[in-house]
Amino acid sequence: MNTRELREAAAEHLVRNGLLADVVPAAQGPILARAEGSLIWDTEGKEYLDFNSGQMCSTLGHNHPAVTRAIRAGLGELTHASSVYYNVPQVELARRLAGTLDAPLKRTLFIQSGADSNEAAMLFARRATGRSGIAAFHLSFHGYTDVTRAVSYCAAGPGYGPSIPDVYAIPTPYAYRAPLASEDPEWWRPLLGMGFELLDRECPGNLAGVIVEPLVSAGGVIEMPDGYLAALLEEVRARGALLIFDEAQTGLGKLGTMYAYQQEGVVPDIITLSKHFGGGLAVSAMVTSDEIEERAIAGGLSFGHSHSSDPIACTAGSASLDVIEAEDVPARARRISAYWQERVRALQQRFEIIGDVRGRGILQGIELVRDRRGKAPAKEEAQAVYRHALREGMIFSVRGQHGNVMRFVPPFGTTEAQLDRALDILEGGLEAAHRR
Ligand SMILES: Cc1ncc(COP(=O)(O)O)c(C=O)c1O
């Protein structure tokens, strides 16, 4: 089919996804045809720098040759097996993954998506503690299933029916906009204290777990203040609950270390991984300790999706761990971050509209504001920069509570020349937004 025919067929037969609906909805965007590394092409042959890494699942680079080779080889052996019985790639991946994590994280459940893995984590926390309360940041995003939507407060909206019960929000320590933020490096302590005081009233003695991202991505690329996660762990432990880190966006090298929790010196009770874990194929993981697994399974929990632990997905997972190790992607993430931030901070000197520059590794954010004093969110300007970039051949995303945070997630293999090209496009977009 040519582009016109594809557009007509899409308009006729696809369910619209509602994503980026007010910026550039799918019907007006490119129809993607092929990709390689940090680049993706549409059906017209137009090239885009993919600074969203697909849906952040291709950060190893689109069609990474090592992952592609492993998948091709695996397809001849065992594509799908059984959710009940173990298969070879599944066991090998579990052992391999455990070797990358810190004790006591060593037992893995493989599923397909980030949402699945977070649902499993919440279920295991509930079963292991015998309680039902789950708390998450008020700017959290953990997935679009009904259970994870209930704890995805940054994507909250009407019309989805009743939420699952026993879920609660605690304040995100968002230094740029927190009401209690000050020069005191521990400004976040009263915010954390207040959050738990509320929880103690709202679900007394019934907190099973707290699920957070170690760097809040969709909520606006919000970094945790120093010491916050360690203090959070103390509060959680004091209540006999479990700490769950959703490392969909931060794990496997993205922030410059294998896992983000390692930068904070805080090992969670449960960690979830997804996104580029399968190098582009759908596979996710929930990893926990012997003790929590034992407590959750005792009593006869049964769990499994038809495609849980699919051998081909696990093969892709092992290949992706090989690439992460062989290419030392955490080091690449650190280099990209340094290069990117130096130029973005120079842009911040020039453009008043850049209120804040945040992010680590390959997860970078720029918050746009109408004026730096009042910090009024510059949502339309962020959208205008996005549209400019798409026209010029670059894809990123616009996120955050007010829709004014531009988020960039370039693949680990992105070259300095590609970063420069992206930054030039960004500069052009900011100039245009500035003139508005
Ligand atoms: C932090 C986080 N958790 C979970 C998810 C959901 O993952 P999936 O779309 O694979 O269900 C996302 C998706 O962007 C995410 O950013």
The ligand as an SDF file (V2000), in Angstrom:
LIG
                    3D

 16 16  0  0  0  0  0  0  0  0999 V2000
    7.4070    4.1990   34.6230 C   0  0  0  0  0  0  0  0  0  0  0  0
    6.5030    3.4010   33.7530 C   0  0  0  0  0  0  0  0  0  0  0  0
    5.9430    2.2910   34.2350 N   0  0  0  0  0  0  0  0  0  0  0  0
    5.1260    1.5380   33.4890 C   0  0  0  0  0  0  0  0  0  0  0  0
    4.8140    1.8920   32.2040 C   0  0  0  0  0  0  0  0  0  0  0  0
    3.8790    1.0620   31.4110 C   0  0  0  0  0  0  0  0  0  0  0  0
    4.5670    0.2340   30.5640 O   0  0  0  0  0  0  0  0  0  0  0  0
    3.7850   -0.5060   29.3900 P   0  0  0  0  0  0  0  0  0  0  0  0
    3.3430    0.5430   28.4470 O   0  0  0  0  0  0  0  0  0  0  0  0
    4.8100   -1.4350   28.8170 O   0  0  0  0  0  0  0  0  0  0  0  0
    2.6450   -1.2180   30.0030 O   0  0  0  0  0  0  0  0  0  0  0  0
    5.3880    3.0280   31.6480 C   0  0  0  0  0  0  0  0  0  0  0  0
    5.0900    3.4020   30.2530 C   0  0  0  0  0  0  0  0  0  0  0  0
    5.5140    4.3770   29.7150 O   0  0  0  0  0  0  0  0  0  0  0  0
    6.2320    3.8210   32.4460 C   0  0  0  0  0  0  0  0  0  0  0  0
    6.7610    4.9540   31.9850 O   0  0  0  0  0  0  0  0  0  0  0  0
  1  2  1  0
  2  3  1  0
  2 15  2  0
  3  4  2  0
  4  5  1  0
  5  6  1  0
  5 12  2  0
  6  7  1  0
  7  8  1  0
  8  9  2  0
  8 10  1  0
  8 11  1  0
 12 13  1  0
 12 15  1  0
 13 14  2  0
 15 16  1  0
M  END
$$$$
